[in-house]
């Protein structure tokens, strides 16, 4: 039982940070995809900048070995096919619902009207992945091709530069991007949020530090859905429950932290976007199925994976937000 305390605490800090930073709001997520607001972008960049330093120091000082993200391939095309397809599916899910695997937990905790339906869709996505992944996975041997094997997973490995050089370059790039957003006056959508997006990103960085200190792992939410699906499958098959509840407890902590934070701070009140039950279910399903296909979500690949300078994470996040922008434009037309 004591081993579940660290993921509960780090999850609660992450949930509180998402709440205080306002990036859980559907309007903020959809505004980012519509290119009418960059609150999410600025928060995201700051959180990633903080996380990169935290992960580098943890590895350098030997506190915890925090590995990079390897590529995910199902043998369809190229070395990052599942990363790209999974990212695109997550982009579709965000465009449909204004939520992602982590923020929907906050939305449920704060009582947003369509969030429970999105969460159910996400759980179905987790079940779908557990059931379907053995059939959609094709090994390199079966395909008769070796081009999906990647030996150099990080920017450092690709460019043949020291970790310090790569991390400093990444930090400089992110700071520059944040400065450009500020210069252009695109950091908000005209509303007054509880904290500035940069402060919100720093708070998520604190949550990342807590996860590393307490659990010796980086932030990530989507694995909780597939873990829960696996446990449910075992129960239905009569296999009983096994270990591995840390990710599920972390997700519960996110909801607890969000609820506690909402009682202490003044929030922007939203009931959520007007989404049909079908769209909410589909969006939730796509988000989690895509996250597990890619091996991570907006927190796992975005905040944590990109901070390890993993190429697979950059591919996934590009598919996630690039696809989300395209899908949002198409939905607006339709």
C-alpha positions in Angstrom: 0.0 0.0 0.0 2.8 2.4 0.8 4.2 2.0 -2.7 1.0 3.7 -4.0 1.5 6.8 -2.0 4.2 8.3 -4.3 2.0 8.0 -7.5 -1.0 9.4 -5.7 0.9 12.4 -4.5 2.7 13.1 -7.8 -0.7 12.7 -9.6 -2.3 15.1 -7.2 0.3 17.7 -7.9 0.0 17.2 -11.6 -3.8 17.5 -11.4 -3.5 20.7 -9.4 -1.0 22.1 -11.8 -3.2 21.4 -14.8 -6.1 23.1 -13.0 -4.2 26.2 -11.9 -2.6 26.6 -15.4 -6.1 26.4 -17.1 -4.8 24.1 -19.8 -7.5 21.6 -18.9 -10.2 24.0 -20.3 -11.7 22.8 -23.6 -11.7 26.4 -24.9 -8.0 26.6 -24.3 -7.3 23.3 -26.1 -9.7 24.1 -29.0 -8.4 27.6 -29.2 -4.9 26.3 -29.6 -6.0 24.0 -32.4 -7.9 26.9 -34.0 -4.8 29.1 -33.7 -6.8 31.7 -31.9 -5.0 31.3 -28.6 -1.5 30.1 -27.5 -2.1 29.7 -23.8 -1.6 25.9 -24.2 1.5 26.4 -26.3 3.2 28.7 -23.9 2.4 26.5 -20.9 3.5 23.4 -22.9 6.8 24.9 -23.9 7.6 26.1 -20.4 6.7 22.7 -18.9 8.9 20.9 -21.4 11.8 23.3 -20.7 11.6 22.6 -17.0 11.2 18.9 -17.5 14.3 18.7 -19.7 16.5 20.2 -16.9 14.9 17.9 -14.3 15.4 14.8 -16.4 19.0 15.8 -17.3 20.0 16.5 -13.7 18.4 13.2 -12.5 20.3 11.2 -15.0 23.5 13.2 -14.5 23.5 12.9 -10.7 22.5 9.3 -10.8 19.3 9.8 -8.8 17.1 8.0 -11.3 17.7 6.6 -14.7 15.0 8.3 -16.8 15.2 6.7 -20.3 14.3 8.2 -23.6 11.4 7.1 -25.7 12.0 4.5 -28.3 10.2 4.5 -31.7 7.0 2.6 -32.0 6.4 0.8 -35.3 3.9 -1.8 -36.4 5.6 -2.5 -39.7 3.1 -0.4 -41.8 5.5 2.2 -43.1 8.8 3.7 -41.9 10.3 3.6 -38.5 7.8 5.8 -36.7 4.5 4.8 -38.3 2.7 4.0 -35.0 4.0 7.3 -33.5 2.6 9.3 -36.4 -0.7 7.5 -36.7 -1.1 7.5 -32.9 -0.4 11.2 -32.8 -2.9 11.9 -35.6 -5.6 9.9 -33.7 -4.9 12.0 -30.6 -5.2 15.1 -32.6 -8.6 14.0 -33.8 -9.7 13.2 -30.3 -8.7 16.7 -29.1 -10.4 18.4 -32.0 -13.6 16.5 -31.3 -13.7 16.9 -27.5 -11.4 19.7 -26.4 -9.7 17.1 -24.1 -6.7 14.8 -23.9 -6.0 11.8 -21.7 -4.8 13.9 -18.8 -7.1 16.9 -19.0 -10.3 14.8 -19.3 -9.6 13.6 -15.7 -9.5 17.2 -14.5 -12.7 18.0 -16.5 -14.5 15.0 -14.9 -13.3 16.1 -11.4 -14.6 19.6 -12.0 -18.0 18.5 -13.3 -17.8 19.4 -17.0 -20.9 18.0 -18.7 -19.5 15.9 -21.5 -16.3 14.9 -19.8 -17.7 11.6 -18.3 -18.7 10.5 -21.7 -15.2 11.3 -23.1 -13.7 9.3 -20.2 -15.9 6.3 -21.0 -14.8 6.6 -24.7 -11.2 6.7 -23.4 -11.7 3.5 -21.3 -13.2 1.8 -24.4 -10.1 3.0 -26.3 -7.9 1.3 -23.7 -9.9 -1.9 -23.9 -9.8 -1.7 -27.7 -6.0 -1.4 -27.7 -5.6 -4.3 -25.3 -7.8 -6.5 -27.5 -6.7 -5.4 -31.0 -3.0 -4.7 -30.6 -2.0 -8.4 -31.1 -3.8 -8.4 -34.4 -2.6 -5.1 -35.8 1.0 -5.7 -34.7 3.3 -7.1 -37.4 6.9 -8.0 -36.6 9.8 -7.0 -38.7 10.5 -10.7 -39.4 7.0 -11.3 -40.7 7.1 -8.2 -42.8 10.5 -9.2 -44.1 12.0 -5.7 -43.7 14.4 -4.2 -41.2 13.8 -0.5 -41.9 11.7 -0.1 -38.8 14.6 -0.8 -36.5 16.0 2.4 -35.0 19.3 2.4 -33.1 19.6 6.2 -32.5 16.6 7.3 -30.6 17.5 10.8 -29.4 18.7 14.0 -30.9 22.0 13.6 -29.1 22.6 10.3 -30.8 21.6 11.5 -34.2 23.7 14.7 -34.1 26.6 13.0 -32.2 26.7 15.8 -29.6 27.0 15.6 -25.8 23.9 15.6 -23.7 24.7 19.0 -22.2 25.0 20.6 -25.6 21.7 19.2 -26.8 19.8 20.1 -23.6 21.2 23.7 -23.7 20.2 24.0 -27.4 16.7 22.7 -26.6 16.3 25.2 -23.7 17.5 28.0 -25.9 15.0 27.0 -28.6 12.1 26.8 -26.2 12.9 30.2 -24.5 13.2 31.7 -27.9 9.8 30.4 -29.0 8.2 31.6 -25.8 9.7 35.1 -26.3 8.4 35.2 -29.9 4.9 34.3 -28.7 5.1 37.1 -26.1 6.5 39.5 -28.7 3.6 38.8 -31.0 1.1 39.2 -28.2 -0.4 35.8 -28.8 0.0 34.4 -25.3 -3.6 34.7 -24.3 -7.1 34.7 -25.7 -8.2 37.9 -24.0 -9.4 36.3 -20.8 -7.9 36.6 -17.3 -6.7 33.3 -16.1 -5.6 32.5 -12.5 -1.9 32.4 -13.5 0.2 33.4 -16.5 0.9 30.5 -18.9 4.6 30.6 -18.1 3.8 30.3 -14.4 1.4 27.4 -15.2 4.2 25.7 -17.1 6.5 26.1 -14.1 3.9 24.5 -11.9 3.7 21.5 -14.2 7.5 21.4 -14.0 7.2 21.2 -10.2 4.8 18.2 -10.7 7.4 16.6 -13.0 10.0 17.1 -10.3 7.7 15.5 -7.7 7.1 12.5 -10.0 10.9 12.0 -10.4 11.6 12.5 -6.7 8.8 10.3 -5.4 8.4 7.7 -8.1 11.6 7.9 -10.1 9.6 8.1 -13.3 8.4 10.9 -15.6 4.8 12.1 -16.0 2.4 10.1 -18.2 -1.3 9.4 -18.0 -2.5 7.2 -20.9 -1.0 4.0 -19.6 -3.5 4.1 -16.8 -6.3 3.5 -19.3 -4.8 0.3 -20.8 -3.7 -0.9 -17.3 -7.3 -0.6 -16.1 -8.5 -2.4 -19.3 -6.0 -5.2 -18.6 -7.2 -5.6 -15.0 -10.8 -5.7 -16.2 -9.9 -8.3 -18.8 -8.3 -10.4 -16.2 -11.3 -10.2 -13.9 -13.6 -11.2 -16.8 -11.3 -14.1 -17.6 -11.3 -15.3 -14.0 -7.5 -14.6 -13.7 -7.9 -12.3 -10.8 -6.1 -9.0 -10.1 -2.3 -8.8 -10.4 0.1 -6.0 -9.5 0.7 -2.8 -11.4 -1.8 -0.3 -10.0 0.7 2.7 -9.9 -0.5 4.3 -13.1 -4.2 3.9 -12.1 -3.5 5.5 -8.7 -1.6 8.3 -10.5 -4.7 9.0 -12.6 -6.9 9.0 -9.5 -4.4 11.4 -7.9 -4.8 13.8 -10.9 -8.6 13.9 -10.3 -8.1 14.4 -6.5 -5.5 17.2 -7.0 -7.8 18.9 -9.5 -10.7 18.8 -7.1 -8.7 20.1 -4.2 -7.2 22.9 -6.3 -10.6 24.0 -7.5 -11.7 24.6 -4.0 -8.7 26.9 -3.3 -8.4 29.1 -6.4 -10.7 31.1 -8.6 -11.3 29.3 -11.8 -12.6 30.2 -15.2 -16.0 28.5 -15.2 -16.9 26.4 -18.3 -19.5 23.8 -18.8 -17.6 22.4 -21.7 -18.1 22.4 -25.5 -21.4 21.3 -27.0 -20.5 17.8 -28.1 -22.8 14.9 -29.1 -22.5 11.7 -27.2 -21.2 10.0 -30.3 -18.5 12.6 -30.9 -17.5 12.5 -27.2 -17.2 8.7 -27.3 -15.3 8.7 -30.6 -13.0 11.4 -29.4 -12.2 9.7 -26.1 -11.6 6.4 -27.9 -9.3 8.0 -30.5 -7.3 9.8 -27.8 -6.5 6.7 -25.8 -6.2 4.2 -28.6 -3.9 6.7 -30.4 -1.9 7.3 -27.2 -1.3 3.6 -26.6 -0.5 3.1 -30.3 2.1 5.8 -30.1 3.4 4.8 -26.7 2.4 8.1 -25.0 0.1 11.1 -24.9 0.4 14.8 -24.5 2.1 14.4 -21.1 4.0 11.2 -21.8 5.4 12.2 -25.2 4.8 15.9 -25.0 6.0 17.1 -21.6 8.2 14.1 -20.7 9.3 12.4 -24.0 10.3 15.6 -25.8 12.3 16.6 -22.7 14.5 13.5 -23.2 14.9 14.8 -26.8 13.4 11.5 -28.1 12.8 11.6 -31.9 9.7 9.5 -31.5 8.2 12.1 -29.2 8.8 14.9 -31.6 7.1 12.8 -34.4 4.2 12.0 -32.1 3.6 15.5 -30.9 3.9 16.9 -34.5 1.2 14.4 -35.6 -0.9 15.3 -32.5 -1.0 19.0 -32.9 -0.5 19.2 -36.7 -3.4 16.7 -37.1 -5.4 18.4 -34.4 -5.2 21.7 -36.3 -6.2 20.1 -39.6 -9.1 18.1 -38.0 -10.4 21.2 -36.2 -10.4 23.2 -39.5 -12.3 20.4 -41.2 -14.8 20.1 -38.3 -15.4 23.9 -38.5 -16.2 23.6 -42.2 -18.5 20.6 -41.6 
